[in-house]
């Protein structure tokens, strides 16, 4: 059995499956709970130990995973009298799988380094389904020697691991990935609604594009909702809007002209501001339809075989 003591903060949609796989691979696991007791009770039933604070976890564990929603949440877990930094000791490694602001990542990495620790950014690709199966994608930012130490741990929950570069580069890469996927979402939504408006139902759009070289896994998941009204891509519009804000800030810091990034950001900001931020990303199709006087529930039924 591995001797490394592993902690996990954030056992929600993605974190539960990741933590479960760490336990199944033999790592002793400490977890910190939140208001949703179901995943906590599940993991405790498998042998995990629950702790009350990040400080307690840092005092006990050699490696801590974070799987949170945004950088303010990560910073809150690091700071304060009960935070990770308050309990950090020499050699502690924190693996942050949150899709986070690289500027915040760099700041926290420097603070942890002063305590003798190291921050690894390892944001995720794929969905809760792959998290449960232990086949997520991980794009990792850290020094090469740290990567060699954490790779066996990340192997427990990831099937595709890429060492992108130094600390912060994983989060930068993840923002680029989400820029592409959320821009696809806005494009697919607009094209699907446009098709419906001119007499081509969503089912026919899926049939034509899905059998062409323009198809991809994200298109398939997106159109499963747009046509079948089945939600398989469980990533919220609020999270997408947050990621696009981080991306645009990164572009601004680099002094870049980014017309597409700005447009994607505004699309998701508009939906979030309308009070629909808790919806999953493919529902942006319904929002675009409403802006254009269409009901996608009605349009999706046209030409659908089931």
Secondary structure as GFF3:
##gff-version 3
##sequence-region A 1 306
A	DSSP	beta_strand	6	9	.	.	.	ID=ss1
A	DSSP	alpha_helix	15	24	.	.	.	ID=ss2
A	DSSP	beta_strand	29	32	.	.	.	ID=ss3
A	DSSP	alpha_helix	37	45	.	.	.	ID=ss4
A	DSSP	beta_strand	49	51	.	.	.	ID=ss5
A	DSSP	alpha_helix	54	60	.	.	.	ID=ss6
A	DSSP	beta_strand	63	66	.	.	.	ID=ss7
A	DSSP	alpha_helix	71	78	.	.	.	ID=ss8
A	DSSP	alpha_helix	84	87	.	.	.	ID=ss9
A	DSSP	beta_strand	93	96	.	.	.	ID=ss10
A	DSSP	alpha_helix	102	114	.	.	.	ID=ss11
A	DSSP	beta_strand	118	125	.	.	.	ID=ss12
A	DSSP	alpha_helix	128	133	.	.	.	ID=ss13
A	DSSP	beta_strand	136	141	.	.	.	ID=ss14
A	DSSP	alpha_helix	144	154	.	.	.	ID=ss15
A	DSSP	beta_strand	158	165	.	.	.	ID=ss16
A	DSSP	alpha_helix	169	197	.	.	.	ID=ss17
A	DSSP	alpha_helix	202	210	.	.	.	ID=ss18
A	DSSP	alpha_helix	217	228	.	.	.	ID=ss19
A	DSSP	alpha_helix	237	253	.	.	.	ID=ss20
A	DSSP	alpha_helix	259	271	.	.	.	ID=ss21
A	DSSP	pi_helix	272	276	.	.	.	ID=ss22
A	DSSP	three_ten_helix	281	283	.	.	.	ID=ss23
A	DSSP	alpha_helix	284	291	.	.	.	ID=ss24
A	DSSP	alpha_helix	296	301	.	.	.	ID=ss25
###
